[in-house]
Amino acid sequence: MVRLFATHRIRITSELEGLWDFEPWAGAARSFPDTYRYRLPVPGVWEMHPDFSSYRGQGVYHRSLHLHEWHNLRLQFGGVSHTADVYLDGVWQAHHYNAYTAFSTVMAKVAPGDHHLVVVVDNRFGPTSTLHVPNDYYTYGGLIRPVVLETVPELYVEALRFWPVLEATGWAADISVAVASLSEEARAFRIEARLGDQSLTLAQDRLAMADGVRWYTSRHRFSGIEAWSPEHPNLYDLELQLFFPEQSDPQDDLIERVGFRVVSTDSNRVQLNGQSVIFKGFNRHEDYPGVGSAIPFPLMVQDVELLRQMGANAVRTSHYPNDERFLDLCDAYGLLVWEEHHARGFDLAHMQRPGFIEQITASTEEMVLQHGNHPAIVIWGVFNECASDTDEGRVMYQDQIQRIRQLDPSRPVTYASHHRDRDRCWDLVDIVSFNLYPLWYTEETPEALFALARKWADAAGGKDKPMIISEMGADGFYGFRQELKGHGSEERQAEILQQDIAAVQHLGLAGMFIWQFADCRVSEARNWLFSRAMGQNSKGVLDRYRRPKLAYAAVKRGYRLSEQAVDNSPSR
């Protein structure tokens, strides 16, 4: 997949960026248009085209491929919103649901010549989509993240997992490598790796197609390691190579960028490498005018720099896994990340819909398996503002939390709740997190409400656990300034956020994530969302174009950014 570093030196890869043929489509399943009237950029959202600015339906993307010789092809899709069916030369290859996680498909022994790649995309709301519904953010349509074409040998490296461990004698890591085979007969191989000046042997075996994807796990100890932290975001390239015994040159490879750090929770605090961390963060949506959720790299960098300018040290990927290039930036800049699966605002009836458990479980597992190597991710999150106040909901929360811990026991898990004293799941998590909007949706002062929330958590299984205010804020309409500080004015928003920040700091909580970094487009539906003025959530301290409101300076003061702050710019 497209990252901020080379992921392969041996495997041949090409990004399928550019103009693809496009046609809106309401035809029968597994049928395609005869002609394509449009050409759209990939990656991109179809809403950028004037004819599809609010289109909700199916669309067909097409492009041709030319091969000079026989190849095993592996197609990787960074994200398709929200449902994709992939075809090569009219033959179905893969199906995937969920815009915010990647998927791949392998096609063995594809002949030389011209081929036709078609992706049928669907962003409709309906019974087969339980995660994508009308919501307080917008579900765009299209191939929203990069598409990569790879050629792979008969045996190839499918994936890599890296979990750092701090032992009494120094740094170690549990490294797991997945190997896949396209060979009908078992073939011998070995996996060698290098990190810094240290060489490793990760696997040696025989594998055939019938064996499926096989994982190999081993622990390795390292010397001379410099830990990753926000102040010193040290990163290392972990380079894997696959060899066949009869050939001296490697036949496949995979490169991952990793960092060594450990996360723990104790005495109402989150610790990174044994040092307490206070989260000064923002909730951020992947949304920008003109490009929607397909944010190009320069705008990602701009967002990171704006976060740092305000003194933020953390970002929450509300409410879905983010583009891996943004996570790479967080790794490089030392920006802490709370990443969560894709679930927001679902009541119990919705969570009991057919297909919900299957779809949210896929979102959870894909998030952890695909993004678990990022040292910047220090918290996993589940089920924002869902049915944690019910016994039936508790069963679902427990299931997803256990799945995360089975896949990755190295990070704390939390969820953001708005149920106040009715929550029934605080005993299940490592961190207690409340979404509270004092002086905006309710009349309590921030300090009184946050202190009360601490008591609710203590009484419901959260005693002695770190507590984060995961959402707090107020609307502020860009350009609406008023001496009286009226509802929705920039002055009112700035004043509320100042009091929110001061309350978190005075109460000694583990941190806060302001709602939100920048305004974002929302679904227009005939419920409470329909009342969002201008079709957007306006609680950003920046507007959609990243123009600062008065709250920008207020947060900057509250987060105590100074000219003497350590410069965490990436060294490479």
Secondary structure as GFF3:
##gff-version 3
##sequence-region A 1 572
A	DSSP	beta_strand	12	15	.	.	.	ID=ss1
A	DSSP	beta_strand	18	25	.	.	.	ID=ss2
A	DSSP	beta_strand	38	42	.	.	.	ID=ss3
A	DSSP	three_ten_helix	46	48	.	.	.	ID=ss4
A	DSSP	three_ten_helix	50	52	.	.	.	ID=ss5
A	DSSP	beta_strand	58	67	.	.	.	ID=ss6
A	DSSP	beta_strand	71	77	.	.	.	ID=ss7
A	DSSP	beta_strand	83	88	.	.	.	ID=ss8
A	DSSP	beta_strand	91	97	.	.	.	ID=ss9
A	DSSP	beta_strand	103	110	.	.	.	ID=ss10
A	DSSP	beta_strand	113	122	.	.	.	ID=ss11
A	DSSP	beta_strand	147	152	.	.	.	ID=ss12
A	DSSP	beta_strand	155	167	.	.	.	ID=ss13
A	DSSP	beta_strand	170	181	.	.	.	ID=ss14
A	DSSP	beta_strand	187	195	.	.	.	ID=ss15
A	DSSP	beta_strand	198	207	.	.	.	ID=ss16
A	DSSP	three_ten_helix	209	211	.	.	.	ID=ss17
A	DSSP	beta_strand	214	221	.	.	.	ID=ss18
A	DSSP	beta_strand	236	243	.	.	.	ID=ss19
A	DSSP	beta_strand	252	258	.	.	.	ID=ss20
A	DSSP	beta_strand	263	266	.	.	.	ID=ss21
A	DSSP	beta_strand	269	272	.	.	.	ID=ss22
A	DSSP	beta_strand	275	277	.	.	.	ID=ss23
A	DSSP	beta_strand	279	283	.	.	.	ID=ss24
A	DSSP	alpha_helix	297	309	.	.	.	ID=ss25
A	DSSP	beta_strand	314	316	.	.	.	ID=ss26
A	DSSP	alpha_helix	324	333	.	.	.	ID=ss27
A	DSSP	beta_strand	336	340	.	.	.	ID=ss28
A	DSSP	alpha_helix	348	351	.	.	.	ID=ss29
A	DSSP	alpha_helix	356	371	.	.	.	ID=ss30
A	DSSP	beta_strand	377	382	.	.	.	ID=ss31
A	DSSP	alpha_helix	391	407	.	.	.	ID=ss32
A	DSSP	beta_strand	413	417	.	.	.	ID=ss33
A	DSSP	three_ten_helix	420	422	.	.	.	ID=ss34
A	DSSP	three_ten_helix	426	428	.	.	.	ID=ss35
A	DSSP	beta_strand	432	435	.	.	.	ID=ss36
A	DSSP	alpha_helix	446	457	.	.	.	ID=ss37
A	DSSP	pi_helix	458	462	.	.	.	ID=ss38
A	DSSP	beta_strand	467	471	.	.	.	ID=ss39
A	DSSP	alpha_helix	490	507	.	.	.	ID=ss40
A	DSSP	beta_strand	511	514	.	.	.	ID=ss41
A	DSSP	beta_strand	520	521	.	.	.	ID=ss42
A	DSSP	three_ten_helix	528	531	.	.	.	ID=ss43
A	DSSP	three_ten_helix	533	535	.	.	.	ID=ss44
A	DSSP	beta_strand	536	537	.	.	.	ID=ss45
A	DSSP	alpha_helix	550	558	.	.	.	ID=ss46
###
